[in-house]
Amino acid sequence: MSKAHRGTGIRKDPNHGRGVCPVCGKQQIKTLYDQEIDGKKVKICKFCKAALKNKAQKEAKLAKKAAVEAAPAAEAEASAEA
């Protein structure tokens, strides 16, 4: 069975969705993913989208770990004051 409709969503875009990624600077790469960077909506490539997502996940994991470590210290201070 043929795939007649593959890519029809980007055919209406200028240059079929290809351009320069504002994050990595690669040329003639598909820039299909909307991302807000410095308060502006820009279209970025698949690789930069994944890199930003992974970076955000790592930061969230570190923040959660720091919050867990800070919680027992806060309890110790509260019990020492009481």
N, CA, C and O atoms as CSV, one atom per row, in Angstrom:
chain,resi,resn,atom,element,x,y,z
A,1,MET,N,N,0.842,-1.168,0.000
A,1,MET,CA,C,0.000,0.000,0.000
A,1,MET,C,C,0.899,1.247,0.000
A,1,MET,O,O,1.854,1.339,0.771
A,2,SER,N,N,0.580,2.179,-0.859
A,2,SER,CA,C,1.437,3.354,-0.998
A,2,SER,C,C,1.184,4.378,0.104
A,2,SER,O,O,0.159,4.342,0.784
A,3,LYS,N,N,2.126,5.276,0.260
A,3,LYS,CA,C,2.037,6.333,1.265
A,3,LYS,C,C,1.830,7.659,0.531
A,3,LYS,O,O,2.734,8.493,0.483
A,4,ALA,N,N,0.660,7.849,-0.030
A,4,ALA,CA,C,0.391,8.988,-0.901
A,4,ALA,C,C,0.369,10.320,-0.155
A,4,ALA,O,O,0.625,11.362,-0.758
A,5,HIS,N,N,0.071,10.307,1.137
A,5,HIS,CA,C,-0.101,11.567,1.863
A,5,HIS,C,C,1.096,11.919,2.738
A,5,HIS,O,O,1.010,12.844,3.545
A,6,ARG,N,N,2.179,11.224,2.601
A,6,ARG,CA,C,3.351,11.492,3.431
A,6,ARG,C,C,3.951,12.852,3.063
A,6,ARG,O,O,4.259,13.106,1.898
A,7,GLY,N,N,4.112,13.714,4.057
A,7,GLY,CA,C,4.728,15.013,3.831
A,7,GLY,C,C,3.804,16.089,3.319
A,7,GLY,O,O,4.270,17.174,2.974
A,8,THR,N,N,2.503,15.831,3.256
A,8,THR,CA,C,1.593,16.841,2.716
A,8,THR,C,C,1.486,18.041,3.641
A,8,THR,O,O,1.163,19.136,3.179
A,9,GLY,N,N,1.743,17.874,4.920
A,9,GLY,CA,C,1.645,18.988,5.853
A,9,GLY,C,C,2.712,20.038,5.664
A,9,GLY,O,O,2.495,21.203,5.996
A,10,ILE,N,N,3.865,19.653,5.137
A,10,ILE,CA,C,4.937,20.631,4.960
A,10,ILE,C,C,5.052,21.129,3.522
A,10,ILE,O,O,5.874,22.001,3.240
A,11,ARG,N,N,4.261,20.606,2.632
A,11,ARG,CA,C,4.325,21.056,1.238
A,11,ARG,C,C,3.862,22.491,1.085
A,11,ARG,O,O,4.298,23.191,0.172
A,12,LYS,N,N,2.981,22.938,1.973
A,12,LYS,CA,C,2.470,24.309,1.882
A,12,LYS,C,C,3.445,25.322,2.484
A,12,LYS,O,O,3.326,26.519,2.220
A,13,ASP,N,N,4.402,24.865,3.286
A,13,ASP,CA,C,5.394,25.763,3.889
A,13,ASP,C,C,6.388,26.241,2.838
A,13,ASP,O,O,6.636,25.553,1.848
A,14,PRO,N,N,6.956,27.429,3.060
A,14,PRO,CA,C,7.978,27.891,2.114
A,14,PRO,C,C,9.179,26.944,2.121
A,14,PRO,O,O,9.665,26.545,3.179
A,15,ASN,N,N,9.636,26.603,0.955
A,15,ASN,CA,C,10.788,25.712,0.773
A,15,ASN,C,C,10.548,24.354,1.423
A,15,ASN,O,O,11.490,23.695,1.864
A,16,HIS,N,N,9.291,23.942,1.480
A,16,HIS,CA,C,8.870,22.650,2.048
A,16,HIS,C,C,9.375,22.453,3.474
A,16,HIS,O,O,9.760,21.346,3.850
A,17,GLY,N,N,9.373,23.522,4.269
A,17,GLY,CA,C,9.736,23.431,5.677
A,17,GLY,C,C,11.221,23.481,5.952
A,17,GLY,O,O,11.643,23.329,7.098
A,18,ARG,N,N,12.017,23.690,4.929
A,18,ARG,CA,C,13.468,23.719,5.127
A,18,ARG,C,C,13.955,25.150,5.284
A,18,ARG,O,O,13.427,26.082,4.677
A,19,GLY,N,N,14.979,25.291,6.119
A,19,GLY,CA,C,15.548,26.606,6.350
A,19,GLY,C,C,16.766,26.497,7.252
A,19,GLY,O,O,17.400,25.445,7.335
A,20,VAL,N,N,17.086,27.595,7.926
A,20,VAL,CA,C,18.232,27.636,8.836
A,20,VAL,C,C,17.703,27.572,10.265
A,20,VAL,O,O,16.832,28.356,10.645
A,21,CYS,N,N,18.221,26.653,11.043
A,21,CYS,CA,C,17.827,26.534,12.449
A,21,CYS,C,C,18.482,27.677,13.226
A,21,CYS,O,O,19.699,27.849,13.153
A,22,PRO,N,N,17.697,28.457,13.966
A,22,PRO,CA,C,18.277,29.582,14.707
A,22,PRO,C,C,19.121,29.161,15.908
A,22,PRO,O,O,19.908,29.963,16.411
A,23,VAL,N,N,18.975,27.926,16.376
A,23,VAL,CA,C,19.725,27.467,17.542
A,23,VAL,C,C,21.095,26.945,17.141
A,23,VAL,O,O,22.113,27.401,17.661
A,24,CYS,N,N,21.125,25.989,16.215
A,24,CYS,CA,C,22.398,25.360,15.842
A,24,CYS,C,C,23.024,25.967,14.593
A,24,CYS,O,O,24.222,25.805,14.364
A,25,GLY,N,N,22.237,26.658,13.789
A,25,GLY,CA,C,22.764,27.315,12.596
A,25,GLY,C,C,22.893,26.425,11.378
A,25,GLY,O,O,23.467,26.848,10.374
A,26,LYS,N,N,22.379,25.205,11.433
A,26,LYS,CA,C,22.446,24.324,10.265
A,26,LYS,C,C,21.563,24.883,9.159
A,26,LYS,O,O,20.490,25.430,9.415
A,27,GLN,N,N,22.035,24.734,7.925
A,27,GLN,CA,C,21.299,25.243,6.780
A,27,GLN,C,C,20.594,24.113,6.053
A,27,GLN,O,O,21.042,22.967,6.077
A,28,GLN,N,N,19.482,24.448,5.405
A,28,GLN,CA,C,18.679,23.505,4.633
A,28,GLN,C,C,18.285,22.280,5.448
A,28,GLN,O,O,18.342,21.152,4.957
A,29,ILE,N,N,17.885,22.511,6.696
A,29,ILE,CA,C,17.394,21.455,7.569
A,29,ILE,C,C,15.924,21.729,7.827
A,29,ILE,O,O,15.506,22.886,7.836
A,30,LYS,N,N,15.140,20.697,8.034
A,30,LYS,CA,C,13.710,20.896,8.291
A,30,LYS,C,C,13.521,21.584,9.636
A,30,LYS,O,O,13.937,21.068,10.673
A,31,THR,N,N,12.895,22.748,9.608
A,31,THR,CA,C,12.598,23.503,10.829
A,31,THR,C,C,11.088,23.464,11.015
A,31,THR,O,O,10.367,24.331,10.520
A,32,LEU,N,N,10.625,22.464,11.722
A,32,LEU,CA,C,9.195,22.206,11.838
A,32,LEU,C,C,8.633,22.426,13.229
A,32,LEU,O,O,7.415,22.471,13.400
A,33,TYR,N,N,9.496,22.565,14.230
A,33,TYR,CA,C,9.040,22.556,15.608
A,33,TYR,C,C,9.030,23.961,16.195
A,33,TYR,O,O,10.059,24.636,16.222
A,34,ASP,N,N,7.848,24.405,16.671
A,34,ASP,CA,C,7.723,25.723,17.294
A,34,ASP,C,C,8.287,25.673,18.697
A,34,ASP,O,O,7.985,24.759,19.465
A,35,GLN,N,N,9.108,26.658,19.033
A,35,GLN,CA,C,9.713,26.740,20.354
A,35,GLN,C,C,9.830,28.204,20.729
A,35,GLN,O,O,10.127,29.047,19.883
A,36,GLU,N,N,9.596,28.506,22.004
A,36,GLU,CA,C,9.738,29.875,22.470
A,36,GLU,C,C,11.145,30.056,23.028
A,36,GLU,O,O,11.521,29.421,24.013
A,37,ILE,N,N,11.915,30.929,22.385
A,37,ILE,CA,C,13.283,31.204,22.796
A,37,ILE,C,C,13.420,32.712,22.951
A,37,ILE,O,O,13.169,33.465,22.010
A,38,ASP,N,N,13.820,33.153,24.144
A,38,ASP,CA,C,13.970,34.572,24.470
A,38,ASP,C,C,12.684,35.347,24.211
A,38,ASP,O,O,12.723,36.491,23.758
A,39,GLY,N,N,11.552,34.723,24.497
A,39,GLY,CA,C,10.261,35.389,24.361
A,39,GLY,C,C,9.738,35.449,22.942
A,39,GLY,O,O,8.703,36.072,22.705
A,40,LYS,N,N,10.412,34.825,21.988
A,40,LYS,CA,C,9.958,34.833,20.601
A,40,LYS,C,C,9.697,33.408,20.154
A,40,LYS,O,O,10.449,32.496,20.498
A,41,LYS,N,N,8.618,33.212,19.377
A,41,LYS,CA,C,8.302,31.908,18.819
A,41,LYS,C,C,9.128,31.722,17.554
A,41,LYS,O,O,9.026,32.512,16.615
A,42,VAL,N,N,9.937,30.685,17.533
A,42,VAL,CA,C,10.747,30.369,16.361
A,42,VAL,C,C,10.566,28.907,16.016
A,42,VAL,O,O,10.149,28.105,16.851
A,43,LYS,N,N,10.884,28.567,14.779
A,43,LYS,CA,C,10.833,27.171,14.338
A,43,LYS,C,C,12.254,26.635,14.369
A,43,LYS,O,O,13.171,27.221,13.794
A,44,ILE,N,N,12.420,25.486,15.066
A,44,ILE,CA,C,13.738,24.894,15.218
A,44,ILE,C,C,13.737,23.484,14.651
A,44,ILE,O,O,12.682,22.931,14.341
A,45,CYS,N,N,14.933,22.904,14.516
A,45,CYS,CA,C,15.053,21.559,13.953
A,45,CYS,C,C,14.763,20.500,15.021
A,45,CYS,O,O,14.671,20.795,16.213
A,46,LYS,N,N,14.626,19.290,14.560
A,46,LYS,CA,C,14.296,18.148,15.416
A,46,LYS,C,C,15.373,17.904,16.471
A,46,LYS,O,O,15.058,17.566,17.612
A,47,PHE,N,N,16.642,18.074,16.097
A,47,PHE,CA,C,17.741,17.779,17.006
A,47,PHE,C,C,17.822,18.805,18.136
A,47,PHE,O,O,18.092,18.444,19.282
A,48,CYS,N,N,17.591,20.069,17.825
A,48,CYS,CA,C,17.619,21.109,18.854
A,48,CYS,C,C,16.409,20.987,19.774
A,48,CYS,O,O,16.512,21.259,20.971
A,49,LYS,N,N,15.279,20.585,19.234
A,49,LYS,CA,C,14.084,20.366,20.047
A,49,LYS,C,C,14.364,19.272,21.085
A,49,LYS,O,O,14.017,19.425,22.256
A,50,ALA,N,N,14.982,18.188,20.662
A,50,ALA,CA,C,15.307,17.089,21.566
A,50,ALA,C,C,16.346,17.520,22.594
A,50,ALA,O,O,16.253,17.146,23.763
A,51,ALA,N,N,17.335,18.303,22.169
A,51,ALA,CA,C,18.377,18.751,23.095
A,51,ALA,C,C,17.794,19.674,24.167
A,51,ALA,O,O,18.160,19.572,25.338
A,52,LEU,N,N,16.893,20.569,23.774
A,52,LEU,CA,C,16.264,21.467,24.746
A,52,LEU,C,C,15.383,20.689,25.717
A,52,LEU,O,O,15.345,20.997,26.908
A,53,LYS,N,N,14.679,19.685,25.211
A,53,LYS,CA,C,13.819,18.870,26.066
A,53,LYS,C,C,14.652,18.080,27.065
A,53,LYS,O,O,14.296,18.007,28.241
A,54,ASN,N,N,15.757,17.486,26.615
A,54,ASN,CA,C,16.625,16.725,27.511
A,54,ASN,C,C,17.251,17.624,28.561
A,54,ASN,O,O,17.373,17.228,29.720
A,55,LYS,N,N,17.647,18.818,28.177
A,55,LYS,CA,C,18.238,19.775,29.113
A,55,LYS,C,C,17.223,20.161,30.196
A,55,LYS,O,O,17.567,20.239,31.375
A,56,ALA,N,N,15.979,20.401,29.791
A,56,ALA,CA,C,14.934,20.759,30.749
A,56,ALA,C,C,14.652,19.606,31.708
A,56,ALA,O,O,14.421,19.833,32.896
A,57,GLN,N,N,14.668,18.376,31.205
A,57,GLN,CA,C,14.428,17.220,32.065
A,57,GLN,C,C,15.549,17.053,33.082
A,57,GLN,O,O,15.283,16.738,34.242
A,58,LYS,N,N,16.798,17.259,32.670
A,58,LYS,CA,C,17.929,17.146,33.595
A,58,LYS,C,C,17.846,18.212,34.682
A,58,LYS,O,O,18.091,17.925,35.854
A,59,GLU,N,N,17.497,19.447,34.296
A,59,GLU,CA,C,17.384,20.528,35.268
A,59,GLU,C,C,16.262,20.251,36.266
A,59,GLU,O,O,16.414,20.524,37.457
A,60,ALA,N,N,15.147,19.717,35.797
A,60,ALA,CA,C,14.029,19.394,36.677
A,60,ALA,C,C,14.423,18.288,37.657
A,60,ALA,O,O,14.061,18.332,38.833
A,61,LYS,N,N,15.165,17.301,37.162
A,61,LYS,CA,C,15.602,16.199,38.020
A,61,LYS,C,C,16.550,16.711,39.106
A,61,LYS,O,O,16.437,16.308,40.264
A,62,LEU,N,N,17.484,17.597,38.743
A,62,LEU,CA,C,18.416,18.156,39.718
A,62,LEU,C,C,17.695,19.036,40.740
A,62,LEU,O,O,18.031,19.023,41.924
A,63,ALA,N,N,16.705,19.797,40.279
A,63,ALA,CA,C,15.945,20.653,41.184
A,63,ALA,C,C,15.149,19.806,42.178
A,63,ALA,O,O,15.060,20.145,43.358
A,64,LYS,N,N,14.579,18.718,41.702
A,64,LYS,CA,C,13.820,17.830,42.583
A,64,LYS,C,C,14.740,17.181,43.612
A,64,LYS,O,O,14.381,17.049,44.783
A,65,LYS,N,N,15.923,16.778,43.169
A,65,LYS,CA,C,16.879,16.156,44.072
A,65,LYS,C,C,17.342,17.156,45.131
A,65,LYS,O,O,17.485,16.792,46.298
A,66,ALA,N,N,17.574,18.397,44.744
A,66,ALA,CA,C,17.992,19.431,45.687
A,66,ALA,C,C,16.886,19.732,46.696
A,66,ALA,O,O,17.169,19.977,47.868
A,67,ALA,N,N,15.636,19.716,46.253
A,67,ALA,CA,C,14.510,19.957,47.143
A,67,ALA,C,C,14.367,18.835,48.169
A,67,ALA,O,O,14.045,19.088,49.330
A,68,VAL,N,N,14.604,17.603,47.744
A,68,VAL,CA,C,14.513,16.461,48.658
A,68,VAL,C,C,15.623,16.529,49.697
A,68,VAL,O,O,15.399,16.236,50.872
A,69,GLU,N,N,16.820,16.917,49.266
A,69,GLU,CA,C,17.938,17.022,50.192
A,69,GLU,C,C,17.762,18.189,51.161
A,69,GLU,O,O,18.227,18.117,52.298
A,70,ALA,N,N,17.105,19.252,50.734
A,70,ALA,CA,C,16.910,20.430,51.575
A,70,ALA,C,C,15.791,20.210,52.599
A,70,ALA,O,O,15.786,20.856,53.647
A,71,ALA,N,N,14.859,19.323,52.319
A,71,ALA,CA,C,13.728,19.097,53.211
A,71,ALA,C,C,14.151,18.569,54.580
A,71,ALA,O,O,13.669,19.105,55.577
A,72,PRO,N,N,15.013,17.563,54.705
A,72,PRO,CA,C,15.424,17.099,56.034
A,72,PRO,C,C,16.202,18.168,56.805
A,72,PRO,O,O,16.097,18.245,58.029
A,73,ALA,N,N,16.978,18.988,56.101
A,73,ALA,CA,C,17.719,20.051,56.770
A,73,ALA,C,C,16.762,21.091,57.337
A,73,ALA,O,O,17.011,21.628,58.416
A,74,ALA,N,N,15.690,21.382,56.644
A,74,ALA,CA,C,14.700,22.338,57.122
A,74,ALA,C,C,13.973,21.776,58.344
A,74,ALA,O,O,13.669,22.514,59.281
A,75,GLU,N,N,13.694,20.476,58.333
A,75,GLU,CA,C,13.034,19.852,59.488
A,75,GLU,C,C,13.951,19.889,60.713
A,75,GLU,O,O,13.487,20.117,61.830
A,76,ALA,N,N,15.229,19.671,60.509
A,76,ALA,CA,C,16.182,19.681,61.624
A,76,ALA,C,C,16.266,21.084,62.234
A,76,ALA,O,O,16.339,21.222,63.455
A,77,GLU,N,N,16.256,22.106,61.408
A,77,GLU,CA,C,16.292,23.484,61.906
A,77,GLU,C,C,15.019,23.818,62.682
A,77,GLU,O,O,15.076,24.473,63.722
A,78,ALA,N,N,13.888,23.374,62.182
A,78,ALA,CA,C,12.608,23.650,62.834
A,78,ALA,C,C,12.535,22.953,64.184
A,78,ALA,O,O,12.038,23.540,65.145
A,79,SER,N,N,13.013,21.726,64.286
A,79,SER,CA,C,12.966,21.020,65.547
A,79,SER,C,C,13.983,21.570,66.553
A,79,SER,O,O,13.753,21.512,67.760
A,80,ALA,N,N,15.099,22.100,66.062
A,80,ALA,CA,C,16.110,22.692,66.924
A,80,ALA,C,C,15.615,24.017,67.534
A,80,ALA,O,O,15.957,24.336,68.673
A,81,GLU,N,N,14.835,24.763,66.804
A,81,GLU,CA,C,14.308,26.039,67.263
A,81,GLU,C,C,13.179,25.828,68.296
A,81,GLU,O,O,12.982,26.664,69.177
A,82,ALA,N,N,12.461,24.735,68.185
A,82,ALA,CA,C,11.306,24.496,69.049
A,82,ALA,C,C,11.674,23.992,70.397
A,82,ALA,O,O,10.797,23.749,71.226
